[in-house]
Amino acid sequence: MVLPFDPPAAAPLYRQVKEILVARIAKGDWRPGDMLPSEPKLAAELGVSPGTVRKALDEMTSDKLVQRRQGRGTFVATTTSDSALFHFFKLVDDDRRPMMPESRELSRLIRIATADERRVLKLGPKERVVCIRRLRASRGTPMMVETVTLPLRRFPEMEGYAEEFPNTLYDLYQFRFNVTVRQVTEVLRAVTATEEDSALLKVEVDSPLLEIDREAFTFDHEPVEWRVSRLDTRHAAYLNVID
């Protein structure tokens, strides 16, 4: 079996097979919703036993990277608007019901990445990013300001893309740009409202806000989005459920 990387010497064979399959999904050999080859076919291609492939696919199923469908096969997992809402977007109202405030685009531009953007998104010097600013509101009440930054090399079609962005972006990334978000990390901070926050969110300058600093990663563990949101918690809360 020829590996596309150098796994740890002690890595079990099924884990090496899993990494190969994940790398192929990340490369685009199989797109979200595509059916993978059968276990015997993958085993023959990789030079391992069907049981090893099955164990790798079992772990990928647990990680929600693939979906097993009885009598049909194994498919690359997809991200839907609903799954993005409950898995990645964790705002709730006073009764702890999930919320998805409607978004309004404030600005969109393509420019050279800043030093912080290069650090977070692992970009080289003079690489460009897409920067999207949005305001989210619920029933006319502004709640959150978002700054979404994307590496242009992962979204090259964004040059000349003039369509309106949907409320949830992750299914757009997946189905329009073949970029699937599989994991996010978030850092929460207490901050105070700037003059710009004050004007957009209708709060006093220096009012308390919750800042949600999120990095989103795809199958190959590469960062594909940096999103910083500033939330007025008078109208919503952030719910974290630990399984």
Beta strands, then each sheet from edge to edge (+ up, - down):
strand 1: 66-69
strand 2: 73-76
strand 3: 91-92
strand 4: 102-112
strand 5: 128-138
strand 6: 141-151
strand 7: 183-192
strand 8: 208-217
strand 9: 223-231
strand 10: 237-238
sheet 1: 1+ 2-
sheet 2: 3+ 10-
sheet 3: 4+ 5- 6+ 9- 8+ 7-
end
